[in-house]
Amino acid sequence: AYLLGRLREALGDHPYIGEVRGEGLIMAVEFIADKETRRPFDPKANVHRLVAARALELQLMVRPLPFIEVIPFSPPLCITQAECDEAVERFARALNDVTPELQRLAKAAA
């Protein structure tokens, strides 16, 4: 519940995040091109892979799903609150770093 709450707090208002959902230690962050209409990005844009690549540069390994614009989180059961905070901070930074590119891709998908 702690990690899900932190993800929702850090990412929930972002214009290209459709939903942050989860149960237990299995969570997912969904990307959308338009929050109001829930219009998706062009699947060929692979926006979730852009965020995942930047997260990896920040030493946070996440695995984008192969067929939908979603990045799941499934950390080890022994994760601490401090580690949750660090993961959320790095992921939010990765998302913010690629937001200009997401904005460009969202306009292209319109």
Buried (B, 14 or more C-beta within 10 A) or exposed (E): EEBBEBBBEBBEEBEBBBBBBBEEBEBBBBBBBBBEEEEBBEEEBBBBBBBBBBBEEEEBEBEBBEEEBBBBBEBEEEBEEEEBBBBBBBBBBBBBBBBEBBEEBBEEBE
